[in-house]
Amino acid sequence: MKIIDFHTHPIMYQEQSLVMYKDAVQLDADGFQAFLRSRGIQTFCGSVLQPQHITTFDETWKVIKKCNDTAFRLQEYYQGKYIPGVLIHPQHVNDSVEEIDRAIQHGSNLIGEICWYIDGWEFGDSGLDELLCYAAEKEMVLSVHPSDDDSMNATLARHHDLCIVGAHPEEWNHFFSQLERLKRFDNYILDISAHGIERIGSLKKLVNAIGSERIVFGSDFPSCDPIAFIACVENDPYITEQDKENILYRNAERILKLDGRK
């Protein structure tokens, strides 16, 4: 079955690698794509990250810009098999608007995954609303590592016309928080990457509550091996084949406007 991995973090330089055990596994751009292909994934999406906590204002944007530059280079290198997600920062509004425009020029409508805890901002930062309004105007999709429930719910309520994809079902309390958010906000989509979906019945519970049209497949590769999450979807006996197709690729195709893309 066709698979689009909505949530990866491609690399060109080792300092951008999210592999936990870097002494054991070192990936370059070719190795990154080869690994995904070995898992049956031809198309993948997401942001380039540099996993370090930035403390100075100027250095923060310098690193973000380098990550975005790398993403667009990789888009060309991977010959269209990679959908770049740009990073933005609410304390750098004008620069971030330029990056959104640059994504559009490169044929991508994806922002993120953005990770506030890496880049040193919070959902309460004043510039975020301005950026998300602009993103909605440009019909972008925002992929985000969720913050606390109050911040996430308030953001979704203020930006109901923006498609927001939240990563990670996770466990128990967090899972049910995600589920309630999905039931409350029609513009919210769940990316099933990195923990939680391996629990028997988790996908069925989500599908029962909201259908399968607002769930996308993601892995968080190279932090996690996609094969585990693929198996959880493909081998789930409690959801239909149509549900599986929706999750593994149809929903991503729809929100990223890839339906007519080869």
Beta strands, then each sheet from edge to edge (+ up, - down):
strand 1: 4-5
strand 2: 43-46
strand 3: 82-86
strand 4: 110-114
strand 5: 141-144
strand 6: 163-167
strand 7: 188-191
strand 8: 215-216
sheet 1: 1+ 2+ 3+ 4+ 5+ 6+ 7+ 8+
end
